[in-house]
Amino acid sequence: MSRQDAISLAYLAAIVSFVLALRFLSSPTTARLGNWLGAGGMAVAIAATLAQRGLDHHVSILVVMLVSAPVGAFAARSVKMTAMPQMVALFNGVGGGAAALIGLAEFHDQAPEPGRIAFNVGLSTVLSALIGSISFAGSLVAFAKLQELVSGRPITYPGQKLGNGLLIAAAAGVGIAILAGPQEDGLLIGVIAGAALFGVLFVLPIGGADMPVVISLLNALTGLAAAATGFVLHNNVLIVSGALVGASGTLLTLLMGRAMNRSIGNVLFGAFGQVAAGPAAAAAAGTDGQAVRSAGPEDVAIMLAYAKRVVIVPGYGMAVAQAQHAVRELADQLEHGGVDVRYAIHPVAGRMPGHMNVLLAEANVPYPQLHELEEINPEFPRTDVALVIGANDVTNPAARTSPASPIYGMPILDVDRAATIVVLKRGMSPGFAGIDNELYLDPKTVMLFGDAKDSVTRLVAAVKAL
Amino acid sequence: MTSGRLIVELTVLVLAIFVGFEVISKVPTLLHTPLMSGTNAIHGIVLVGAIVVAGLPDQATWIRIVALAAVALGTMNVVGGFVVTDRMLEMFKKRAAAPPAREAPSSSRQER
């Protein structure tokens, strides 16, 4: 067996380990093992690559790896669970950036003089540069939005869609020009720069609540960019891994779109929630005329402690306030007193797919208590208290009842069917979709105003005092 | 460059996409965040490509710098991705307490 064969077999082993890693993610009991398996496969693939014949400059490569590995590990170790969406966006962008740079370097290497690159290699080079660059820049903007370095609100201006369309068309046009003839580094750098600018402008108008879709999509793009570099370098492990990631990201994107009952196009180009950015709308929302019932923590504690069944509905507000540990404590107190406590998780609650599940897992909530929308909705009519913590649009009954509402048709958690609804909220402002929530005016609803963590902590104390 | 190689590579790509859809559709929503972060780590495989390009002999300096930058990004992607995923998965626990709420929901989640 030649060395090249051995390397190819090592790549095959890596491919198998990646597929198994994803397979093991189908259950929380095997998932962790799967992740290590994937990491092992990655180590094998990297070692095999370093052993490749004809590879030069091992020292500088190894030094760069040894310096950057601790950076990645440190970032991954030190990041707070509440900052996880940003972290995922950042690592995603880093991978896309690497793919774009590989495209550029390989292009230069293969095109000693114009007109020498085979069409298919040229195409995959241009694609890896283009897609990788969009993913890199888009992910960084998503990171900035999630980290609140940039406003989470959609940022719009006149001619935005047209401008973005022209920009990406121009970048693609230069890419085609490269394929057709003048194979110069400068042109590919132009493609990369244009694509990066497009990535920025494309994510800017997308609102915070739509981030789960955007992050999934960027994840898919990075996968595709990696697959494209596989075509450039004729490397199967890159092609397969990129395809797996591309499939995963695409599937999640579609699932998120379905969970909001909106087409992906609407999410990406609709600048959803920009109505609410209008100054008057937000200020006046919900407060005029009708009475909102508000209560103190002691009253709510009594409702909770004497309930048979309580369903907790967490939302982004819980994440922002980092209230998950307090919530768990409250649930423990209630369970101690014999109350049946469950959690209802909406698929798009939070800023990335599965966001609430991770936060509650961090607070040691056993995952069998976390219920998906389809499971928990039939339970609400038998629920005494639905405790909504920092969730808004995903509980808005207008999605069921009012065809005029922008979120009409979106599957929601039917909290309004519970006997009593308690809403923990900072104030009466509308959610990210910028729509009033008639739930708050429901006679069965009680509002407990304040920061989610403070409110829950006060509830814990009040329940203890009973 | 023969077109035969391209066809083989395309075949691999398409089959891998099918495998991806098949495997990933079995991941419960509970684990969607670790799925994202796990696939993030997997696309760190671009590091392999970065190493190949950075290791080509006789290159212009600026190209080597570009390629080594790709190695750095790829390494951070791989290491950070797997570590973050492990941190998340470590947290998902099935507590022994709370017996009634335990078995029923988890079995219904497996059904699909």
HADDOCK unambig.tbl for C-alpha pairs under 7 A between the chains (distance, minus, plus):
assign (segid A and resid 22 and name CA) (segid B and resid 23 and name CA) 6.53 0.50 0.50
assign (segid A and resid 22 and name CA) (segid B and resid 24 and name CA) 6.65 0.50 0.50
assign (segid A and resid 23 and name CA) (segid B and resid 23 and name CA) 5.59 0.50 0.50
assign (segid A and resid 25 and name CA) (segid B and resid 27 and name CA) 5.90 0.50 0.50
assign (segid A and resid 26 and name CA) (segid B and resid 26 and name CA) 5.58 0.50 0.50
assign (segid A and resid 26 and name CA) (segid B and resid 27 and name CA) 4.22 0.50 0.50
assign (segid A and resid 26 and name CA) (segid B and resid 28 and name CA) 6.10 0.50 0.50
assign (segid A and resid 28 and name CA) (segid B and resid 92 and name CA) 6.53 0.50 0.50
assign (segid A and resid 31 and name CA) (segid B and resid 89 and name CA) 6.74 0.50 0.50
assign (segid A and resid 32 and name CA) (segid B and resid 86 and name CA) 6.23 0.50 0.50
assign (segid A and resid 32 and name CA) (segid B and resid 89 and name CA) 5.54 0.50 0.50
assign (segid A and resid 32 and name CA) (segid B and resid 90 and name CA) 6.78 0.50 0.50
assign (segid A and resid 35 and name CA) (segid B and resid 82 and name CA) 6.85 0.50 0.50
assign (segid A and resid 35 and name CA) (segid B and resid 86 and name CA) 6.66 0.50 0.50
assign (segid A and resid 39 and name CA) (segid B and resid 82 and name CA) 6.41 0.50 0.50
assign (segid A and resid 46 and name CA) (segid B and resid 48 and name CA) 5.87 0.50 0.50
assign (segid A and resid 49 and name CA) (segid B and resid 48 and name CA) 6.29 0.50 0.50
assign (segid A and resid 55 and name CA) (segid B and resid 52 and name CA) 6.93 0.50 0.50
assign (segid A and resid 55 and name CA) (segid B and resid 55 and name CA) 4.81 0.50 0.50
assign (segid A and resid 55 and name CA) (segid B and resid 56 and name CA) 5.96 0.50 0.50
assign (segid A and resid 56 and name CA) (segid B and resid 55 and name CA) 4.45 0.50 0.50
assign (segid A and resid 56 and name CA) (segid B and resid 56 and name CA) 5.88 0.50 0.50
assign (segid A and resid 56 and name CA) (segid B and resid 57 and name CA) 5.60 0.50 0.50
assign (segid A and resid 57 and name CA) (segid B and resid 55 and name CA) 5.46 0.50 0.50
assign (segid A and resid 58 and name CA) (segid B and resid 55 and name CA) 6.89 0.50 0.50
assign (segid A and resid 61 and name CA) (segid B and resid 51 and name CA) 6.92 0.50 0.50
assign (segid A and resid 61 and name CA) (segid B and resid 68 and name CA) 6.72 0.50 0.50
assign (segid A and resid 64 and name CA) (segid B and resid 71 and name CA) 7.00 0.50 0.50
assign (segid A and resid 64 and name CA) (segid B and resid 72 and name CA) 5.91 0.50 0.50
assign (segid A and resid 65 and name CA) (segid B and resid 71 and name CA) 6.77 0.50 0.50
assign (segid A and resid 65 and name CA) (segid B and resid 72 and name CA) 6.02 0.50 0.50
assign (segid A and resid 65 and name CA) (segid B and resid 75 and name CA) 5.91 0.50 0.50
assign (segid A and resid 68 and name CA) (segid B and resid 72 and name CA) 5.56 0.50 0.50
assign (segid A and resid 68 and name CA) (segid B and resid 75 and name CA) 6.17 0.50 0.50
assign (segid A and resid 68 and name CA) (segid B and resid 76 and name CA) 5.76 0.50 0.50
assign (segid A and resid 69 and name CA) (segid B and resid 75 and name CA) 5.65 0.50 0.50
assign (segid A and resid 69 and name CA) (segid B and resid 76 and name CA) 5.47 0.50 0.50
assign (segid A and resid 69 and name CA) (segid B and resid 79 and name CA) 5.92 0.50 0.50
assign (segid A and resid 71 and name CA) (segid B and resid 76 and name CA) 6.60 0.50 0.50
assign (segid A and resid 72 and name CA) (segid B and resid 76 and name CA) 4.29 0.50 0.50
assign (segid A and resid 72 and name CA) (segid B and resid 77 and name CA) 6.81 0.50 0.50
assign (segid A and resid 72 and name CA) (segid B and resid 79 and name CA) 5.59 0.50 0.50
assign (segid A and resid 72 and name CA) (segid B and resid 80 and name CA) 4.28 0.50 0.50
assign (segid A and resid 73 and name CA) (segid B and resid 79 and name CA) 5.75 0.50 0.50
assign (segid A and resid 73 and name CA) (segid B and resid 80 and name CA) 4.93 0.50 0.50
assign (segid A and resid 73 and name CA) (segid B and resid 83 and name CA) 6.41 0.50 0.50
assign (segid A and resid 75 and name CA) (segid B and resid 80 and name CA) 6.84 0.50 0.50
assign (segid A and resid 76 and name CA) (segid B and resid 80 and name CA) 5.07 0.50 0.50
assign (segid A and resid 76 and name CA) (segid B and resid 83 and name CA) 5.99 0.50 0.50
assign (segid A and resid 76 and name CA) (segid B and resid 84 and name CA) 4.99 0.50 0.50
assign (segid A and resid 77 and name CA) (segid B and resid 84 and name CA) 6.81 0.50 0.50
assign (segid A and resid 88 and name CA) (segid B and resid 37 and name CA) 5.95 0.50 0.50
assign (segid A and resid 91 and name CA) (segid B and resid 40 and name CA) 6.76 0.50 0.50
assign (segid A and resid 91 and name CA) (segid B and resid 77 and name CA) 5.35 0.50 0.50
assign (segid A and resid 91 and name CA) (segid B and resid 81 and name CA) 6.77 0.50 0.50
assign (segid A and resid 92 and name CA) (segid B and resid 40 and name CA) 5.82 0.50 0.50
assign (segid A and resid 94 and name CA) (segid B and resid 73 and name CA) 5.49 0.50 0.50
assign (segid A and resid 94 and name CA) (segid B and resid 77 and name CA) 6.21 0.50 0.50
assign (segid A and resid 95 and name CA) (segid B and resid 43 and name CA) 6.57 0.50 0.50
assign (segid A and resid 95 and name CA) (segid B and resid 44 and name CA) 5.79 0.50 0.50
assign (segid A and resid 95 and name CA) (segid B and resid 46 and name CA) 6.94 0.50 0.50
assign (segid A and resid 95 and name CA) (segid B and resid 73 and name CA) 6.54 0.50 0.50
assign (segid A and resid 95 and name CA) (segid B and resid 74 and name CA) 5.92 0.50 0.50
assign (segid A and resid 95 and name CA) (segid B and resid 77 and name CA) 5.89 0.50 0.50
assign (segid A and resid 98 and name CA) (segid B and resid 46 and name CA) 6.74 0.50 0.50
assign (segid A and resid 98 and name CA) (segid B and resid 70 and name CA) 4.33 0.50 0.50
assign (segid A and resid 98 and name CA) (segid B and resid 73 and name CA) 5.69 0.50 0.50
assign (segid A and resid 98 and name CA) (segid B and resid 74 and name CA) 5.93 0.50 0.50
assign (segid A and resid 99 and name CA) (segid B and resid 46 and name CA) 6.22 0.50 0.50
assign (segid A and resid 101 and name CA) (segid B and resid 66 and name CA) 6.13 0.50 0.50
assign (segid A and resid 101 and name CA) (segid B and resid 67 and name CA) 6.48 0.50 0.50
assign (segid A and resid 101 and name CA) (segid B and resid 70 and name CA) 5.82 0.50 0.50
assign (segid A and resid 102 and name CA) (segid B and resid 49 and name CA) 6.93 0.50 0.50
assign (segid A and resid 102 and name CA) (segid B and resid 50 and name CA) 5.84 0.50 0.50
assign (segid A and resid 102 and name CA) (segid B and resid 53 and name CA) 6.87 0.50 0.50
assign (segid A and resid 102 and name CA) (segid B and resid 67 and name CA) 6.19 0.50 0.50
assign (segid A and resid 102 and name CA) (segid B and resid 70 and name CA) 6.50 0.50 0.50
assign (segid A and resid 105 and name CA) (segid B and resid 53 and name CA) 6.92 0.50 0.50
assign (segid A and resid 105 and name CA) (segid B and resid 63 and name CA) 5.43 0.50 0.50
assign (segid A and resid 105 and name CA) (segid B and resid 66 and name CA) 6.50 0.50 0.50
assign (segid A and resid 105 and name CA) (segid B and resid 67 and name CA) 6.12 0.50 0.50
assign (segid A and resid 106 and name CA) (segid B and resid 53 and name CA) 6.44 0.50 0.50
assign (segid A and resid 118 and name CA) (segid B and resid 1 and name CA) 6.89 0.50 0.50
assign (segid A and resid 219 and name CA) (segid B and resid 40 and name CA) 6.93 0.50 0.50
assign (segid A and resid 223 and name CA) (segid B and resid 43 and name CA) 5.83 0.50 0.50
assign (segid A and resid 226 and name CA) (segid B and resid 43 and name CA) 6.47 0.50 0.50
assign (segid A and resid 226 and name CA) (segid B and resid 46 and name CA) 5.80 0.50 0.50
assign (segid A and resid 238 and name CA) (segid B and resid 45 and name CA) 6.29 0.50 0.50
assign (segid A and resid 238 and name CA) (segid B and resid 46 and name CA) 6.65 0.50 0.50
assign (segid A and resid 239 and name CA) (segid B and resid 13 and name CA) 5.96 0.50 0.50
assign (segid A and resid 240 and name CA) (segid B and resid 12 and name CA) 6.89 0.50 0.50
assign (segid A and resid 240 and name CA) (segid B and resid 13 and name CA) 6.01 0.50 0.50
assign (segid A and resid 240 and name CA) (segid B and resid 16 and name CA) 5.43 0.50 0.50
assign (segid A and resid 241 and name CA) (segid B and resid 42 and name CA) 6.46 0.50 0.50
assign (segid A and resid 241 and name CA) (segid B and resid 43 and name CA) 6.31 0.50 0.50
assign (segid A and resid 242 and name CA) (segid B and resid 43 and name CA) 5.98 0.50 0.50
assign (segid A and resid 243 and name CA) (segid B and resid 13 and name CA) 6.15 0.50 0.50
assign (segid A and resid 243 and name CA) (segid B and resid 16 and name CA) 5.75 0.50 0.50
assign (segid A and resid 243 and name CA) (segid B and resid 17 and name CA) 5.10 0.50 0.50
assign (segid A and resid 244 and name CA) (segid B and resid 16 and name CA) 6.23 0.50 0.50
assign (segid A and resid 244 and name CA) (segid B and resid 17 and name CA) 5.80 0.50 0.50
assign (segid A and resid 244 and name CA) (segid B and resid 20 and name CA) 4.57 0.50 0.50
assign (segid A and resid 245 and name CA) (segid B and resid 39 and name CA) 5.43 0.50 0.50
assign (segid A and resid 245 and name CA) (segid B and resid 43 and name CA) 6.56 0.50 0.50
assign (segid A and resid 247 and name CA) (segid B and resid 17 and name CA) 5.63 0.50 0.50
assign (segid A and resid 247 and name CA) (segid B and resid 20 and name CA) 5.41 0.50 0.50
assign (segid A and resid 247 and name CA) (segid B and resid 21 and name CA) 5.56 0.50 0.50
assign (segid A and resid 248 and name CA) (segid B and resid 20 and name CA) 6.43 0.50 0.50
assign (segid A and resid 248 and name CA) (segid B and resid 21 and name CA) 6.57 0.50 0.50
assign (segid A and resid 248 and name CA) (segid B and resid 24 and name CA) 6.04 0.50 0.50
assign (segid A and resid 352 and name CA) (segid B and resid 33 and name CA) 6.95 0.50 0.50
assign (segid A and resid 353 and name CA) (segid B and resid 32 and name CA) 5.46 0.50 0.50
assign (segid A and resid 353 and name CA) (segid B and resid 33 and name CA) 5.59 0.50 0.50
assign (segid A and resid 354 and name CA) (segid B and resid 29 and name CA) 6.10 0.50 0.50
assign (segid A and resid 354 and name CA) (segid B and resid 30 and name CA) 5.90 0.50 0.50
assign (segid A and resid 354 and name CA) (segid B and resid 31 and name CA) 6.34 0.50 0.50
assign (segid A and resid 354 and name CA) (segid B and resid 32 and name CA) 4.80 0.50 0.50
assign (segid A and resid 354 and name CA) (segid B and resid 33 and name CA) 4.88 0.50 0.50
assign (segid A and resid 355 and name CA) (segid B and resid 33 and name CA) 6.17 0.50 0.50
assign (segid A and resid 357 and name CA) (segid B and resid 30 and name CA) 5.83 0.50 0.50
assign (segid A and resid 358 and name CA) (segid B and resid 88 and name CA) 6.70 0.50 0.50
assign (segid A and resid 361 and name CA) (segid B and resid 91 and name CA) 5.32 0.50 0.50
assign (segid A and resid 361 and name CA) (segid B and resid 92 and name CA) 5.20 0.50 0.50
assign (segid A and resid 362 and name CA) (segid B and resid 91 and name CA) 5.46 0.50 0.50
assign (segid A and resid 364 and name CA) (segid B and resid 91 and name CA) 6.84 0.50 0.50
assign (segid A and resid 364 and name CA) (segid B and resid 93 and name CA) 6.97 0.50 0.50
assign (segid A and resid 366 and name CA) (segid B and resid 93 and name CA) 5.32 0.50 0.50
assign (segid A and resid 366 and name CA) (segid B and resid 94 and name CA) 4.81 0.50 0.50
assign (segid A and resid 366 and name CA) (segid B and resid 95 and name CA) 5.29 0.50 0.50
assign (segid A and resid 367 and name CA) (segid B and resid 92 and name CA) 6.39 0.50 0.50
assign (segid A and resid 367 and name CA) (segid B and resid 93 and name CA) 6.24 0.50 0.50
assign (segid A and resid 367 and name CA) (segid B and resid 94 and name CA) 5.91 0.50 0.50
assign (segid A and resid 368 and name CA) (segid B and resid 94 and name CA) 6.65 0.50 0.50
assign (segid A and resid 368 and name CA) (segid B and resid 102 and name CA) 5.42 0.50 0.50
assign (segid A and resid 368 and name CA) (segid B and resid 105 and name CA) 6.02 0.50 0.50
assign (segid A and resid 368 and name CA) (segid B and resid 106 and name CA) 5.46 0.50 0.50
assign (segid A and resid 369 and name CA) (segid B and resid 101 and name CA) 6.36 0.50 0.50
assign (segid A and resid 369 and name CA) (segid B and resid 102 and name CA) 6.82 0.50 0.50
